[in-house]
């Protein structure tokens, strides 16, 4: 469908009425759930890494594991922010 071929008010009416509005809201809710899950998982990973490297596991191998896991946690946080933006 070429949205540029129709006036904006017709495109808007088609999006916000009928079956078009429900799938958009469901997609936004799914993006928000994904953002929430990624945020919670990143927080959990950070907590586990801190606990391991601070209490239970000391030395160079602990630092190596933490260095390997930190970029993954950063990726989860960045992806959560992108998912939250998509949900808005």
C-alpha positions as CSV (number, residue, x, y, z in Angstrom):
1,X,0.0,0.0,0.0
2,X,1.3,3.4,-0.9
3,X,0.5,5.7,2.0
4,X,1.8,8.7,0.0
5,X,-1.0,8.3,-2.5
6,X,-3.7,9.1,0.1
7,X,-4.3,12.2,2.1
8,X,-3.0,12.1,5.7
9,X,-6.4,12.2,7.3
10,X,-7.4,9.0,5.4
11,X,-4.2,7.2,6.5
12,X,-4.7,8.3,10.1
13,X,-8.4,7.2,10.1
14,X,-7.4,3.8,8.7
15,X,-4.6,3.4,11.3
16,X,-6.7,4.5,14.4
17,X,-10.0,2.8,13.5
18,X,-11.1,-0.8,12.9
19,X,-8.6,-3.6,13.2
20,X,-5.6,-1.3,12.7
21,X,-5.5,0.2,16.2
22,X,-5.6,-3.1,18.2
23,X,-2.5,-4.7,16.5
24,X,-0.5,-1.4,17.0
25,X,-1.3,-1.3,20.7
26,X,-0.5,-5.0,21.1
27,X,2.8,-4.5,19.4
28,X,3.6,-1.5,21.7
29,X,2.7,-3.7,24.7
30,X,5.0,-6.5,23.4
31,X,7.9,-4.0,23.0
32,X,7.3,-2.7,26.5
33,X,7.3,-6.3,27.9
34,X,10.6,-7.0,26.1
35,X,12.1,-3.8,27.4
36,X,11.0,-4.7,31.0
37,X,12.4,-8.2,30.7
38,X,15.8,-7.0,29.3
39,X,16.1,-4.4,32.0
40,X,15.4,-7.0,34.7
41,X,17.8,-9.5,33.2
42,X,20.6,-6.9,32.9
43,X,20.0,-5.9,36.6
44,X,20.1,-9.6,37.6
45,X,23.4,-10.2,35.6
46,X,25.0,-7.1,37.2
47,X,24.0,-8.3,40.6
48,X,25.4,-11.8,40.0
49,X,28.6,-10.5,38.6
50,X,29.1,-8.1,41.5
51,X,28.3,-10.9,44.0
52,X,30.7,-13.3,42.4
53,X,33.6,-10.9,41.9
54,X,33.2,-9.2,45.2
55,X,32.5,-12.1,47.6
56,X,32.8,-15.6,46.2
57,X,35.3,-15.4,43.5
58,X,38.5,-13.4,43.7
59,X,41.5,-13.1,41.4
60,X,42.4,-12.7,37.8
61,X,39.8,-15.2,36.5
62,X,37.0,-13.3,38.3
63,X,38.2,-10.1,36.6
64,X,38.4,-11.8,33.3
65,X,34.8,-13.2,33.6
66,X,33.5,-9.8,34.6
67,X,35.3,-8.1,31.7
68,X,33.7,-10.6,29.4
69,X,30.2,-10.2,30.8
70,X,30.0,-6.4,31.1
71,X,29.6,-5.8,27.4
72,X,26.7,-8.2,27.3
73,X,25.0,-6.4,30.2
74,X,25.6,-3.1,28.4
75,X,24.1,-4.6,25.2
76,X,21.0,-5.7,27.2
77,X,20.6,-2.2,28.6
78,X,20.9,-0.5,25.2
79,X,18.5,-3.0,23.6
80,X,16.0,-2.4,26.4
81,X,16.2,1.3,25.8
82,X,15.6,0.8,22.1
83,X,12.7,-1.5,22.8
84,X,11.2,1.0,25.2
85,X,11.5,3.7,22.6
86,X,9.8,1.4,20.1
87,X,7.0,0.9,22.6
88,X,6.4,4.6,23.1
